[in-house]
Structure formats: structure tokens, C-alpha cells
Amino acid sequence: MDFYMKLPRNRKEFSLFIFIVSVLSVNIIAPLISCFEMGFSFETWKQTLGILPFMWVVVVLLVLLTNSLASKVTGILISEEDSFSAHMIINTLVNVMMMSIVLSVVGVWIGTKTISWFPIEHFFYKWPRNFTISFLVEACIAQPFARLIILKKHQVQDRQLNVH
């Protein structure tokens, strides 16, 4: 029942879900990683705000590119009989792993507005932190909130169907 109630049922709901998750994620993860990198200050936060729209577009495109593969990998790692929570955690883990690998490099390029070897050279130092921040935000904030919105939307729709 959780799969039916808490996950998108069609493209419109999928778009809503992606919108909610991506907006929350970009607005939390990018500033956090930037602050860990450059220091926690109002200036760092202000500077990060300037790149968020472009970062959001990249994140949405990356989600669309990785979602199918992440679902396939999730299907390999766990069985259909496993719980909804298990599916969500593993899917989030796989999605975040794939996206954080790319964004640990591309995100630096976007943030610095420069393509350089720096994020590649420092990848193994930065990626574990970036992955951890991203996974915690996705697993504890962004995706649960988006699933709650989808659940409430479905509950309203189901009530309307039962009334008529």
C-alpha cells in the first residue's frame, strides 16, 4: 500500500515529486557543502545562492538520467518482498551515490565557474563528505517530505473518489 500511496502514480506526480526533492536538496546540500568548503559565513551562503538556479537544472537533468539505472540497481540489490522502507533507503543510496560522484566534480565547476582538474584531483577527499551530506538530506528531509506531499495528494484524491 505504501508504494501506491507514497510514490508518484503518473508523470505529473513524478514531476511534482522531482520538483520537491530537487528544490529541497539543492537549497540544503549545495549551501552546506559550500560552507564546509569555504567556511560558514553569510558571504559563502550569499555566493552559493547565485549558482543555485543553474545547479538545480543540472540536478534535475542528472536525476532524469540516473533514475532508471538506480531503479534497476535497486531491483538487483533487494527483492520485491522487502519492505517499502528498504526499497526507499536502497534506492536513495544508489541515486545519491551516482549523483554525488558526478556532482562532486561538476558541482565544483558550477560553483567556481571554472573547469579545472581540482575536483578530480581532490575527489577521494571530498566525495565521502559530499555523499554523506547528500544522503542524509535525501533520506531524512527531501524524499520523506516529497513522499508525504504525494501521500496527502493521494488521500485527497481517494476521498474525492469515495464521495462521488
C-alpha positions in Angstrom: 0.0 0.0 0.0 2.9 2.4 0.7 4.2 2.0 -2.8 0.8 3.0 -4.2 0.1 5.8 -1.7 3.5 7.4 -1.2 5.0 7.3 -4.7 4.0 9.0 -7.9 1.4 7.3 -9.9 1.9 9.2 -13.2 4.2 11.6 -15.0 2.6 14.7 -13.4 3.1 13.3 -9.9 6.6 12.2 -10.8 7.3 15.8 -11.9 5.9 17.1 -8.7 8.0 14.6 -6.7 11.2 15.5 -8.6 10.5 19.2 -8.2 10.0 19.0 -4.4 13.0 16.7 -3.8 15.3 18.7 -6.1 14.4 22.1 -4.7 14.9 21.0 -1.2 18.1 19.1 -2.0 19.7 21.9 -3.9 18.8 24.5 -1.4 20.2 22.5 1.5 23.0 20.4 0.1 24.8 23.0 -2.1 25.0 25.6 0.7 26.1 23.0 3.3 28.9 21.6 1.0 29.9 25.2 0.1 30.1 26.2 3.7 32.1 23.2 4.7 34.4 24.0 1.8 34.8 27.8 2.2 33.7 28.4 5.8 30.3 29.1 7.4 29.5 32.7 6.7 26.8 34.9 5.3 29.1 35.7 2.3 29.5 32.0 1.5 25.8 31.4 1.7 25.1 34.5 -0.5 27.6 33.4 -3.1 26.0 29.9 -3.1 22.6 31.4 -3.8 23.8 32.8 -7.1 24.6 29.4 -8.5 21.5 27.5 -7.2 19.3 28.0 -10.3 21.9 26.5 -12.6 22.7 23.8 -10.1 19.0 22.9 -9.8 18.8 22.4 -13.6 21.8 20.2 -13.5 20.4 18.2 -10.6 17.1 17.7 -12.3 18.8 16.5 -15.5 21.0 14.2 -13.6 18.0 12.7 -11.7 16.3 12.1 -15.0 19.5 10.4 -16.3 20.2 8.3 -13.3 16.7 7.4 -12.1 16.1 4.4 -14.4 19.6 2.9 -13.7 19.2 3.4 -10.0 15.8 1.6 -10.0 17.4 -1.3 -11.9 20.3 -1.5 -9.4 17.9 -1.3 -6.5 16.0 -4.2 -8.0 19.2 -6.2 -8.1 20.1 -5.4 -4.5 16.8 -6.2 -2.9 13.8 -8.3 -3.6 10.2 -7.2 -4.3 9.2 -8.7 -1.0 11.4 -6.4 1.0 9.7 -3.5 2.9 8.8 -0.1 1.5 11.4 1.4 3.7 14.1 -1.0 2.5 13.3 -0.1 -1.1 13.4 3.7 -0.3 16.7 3.5 1.5 18.5 1.4 -1.1 17.1 3.5 -3.9 18.1 6.7 -2.2 21.5 5.2 -1.5 22.1 4.2 -5.2 20.7 7.5 -6.5 22.8 9.6 -4.2 25.9 7.6 -4.9 25.6 8.0 -8.6 24.7 11.7 -8.4 27.2 12.6 -5.8 30.0 11.1 -7.9 29.1 13.4 -10.8 28.2 16.4 -8.7 31.4 16.2 -6.6 33.2 17.3 -9.8 30.5 19.2 -11.8 29.2 21.0 -8.7 32.7 22.5 -8.1 32.9 23.5 -11.8 29.5 25.2 -11.5 30.3 26.8 -8.1 33.7 28.2 -9.2 32.5 28.9 -12.8 35.7 27.2 -13.9 36.5 23.8 -15.3 39.7 22.5 -13.7 41.4 19.4 -12.5 41.0 20.4 -8.9 37.7 18.5 -8.1 39.1 15.4 -9.9 42.4 15.6 -8.0 40.7 16.0 -4.7 37.7 13.7 -5.4 38.6 11.0 -2.9 39.0 13.6 -0.2 35.8 15.5 -0.9 33.4 12.8 -2.2 32.8 10.9 1.1 31.7 14.1 2.9 29.6 15.2 -0.1 28.0 11.8 -0.3 27.2 11.7 3.4 25.6 15.2 3.4 23.6 14.4 0.3 22.5 11.0 1.6 21.4 12.4 5.0 19.5 15.3 3.4 17.8 13.0 0.8 17.0 10.2 3.3 15.9 12.3 6.2 14.4 15.5 4.7 13.8 15.8 0.9 12.4 12.4 0.0 10.3 11.9 3.1 8.8 15.3 2.7 8.1 14.7 -1.0 6.5 11.3 -0.2 4.4 13.0 2.5 3.1 15.5 -0.1 2.3 12.7 -2.6 0.6 10.7 0.2 -1.6 13.7 1.1 -2.4 14.3 -2.5 -3.4 10.7 -2.9 -5.5 10.7 0.2 -7.4 13.8 -1.0 -7.9 12.2 -4.4 -9.1 8.9 -2.9 -11.6 10.8 -0.6 -13.0 12.7 -3.6 -13.4 9.4 -5.5 -15.2 7.8 -2.5 -17.6 10.8 -2.1 -18.8 10.7 -5.7 
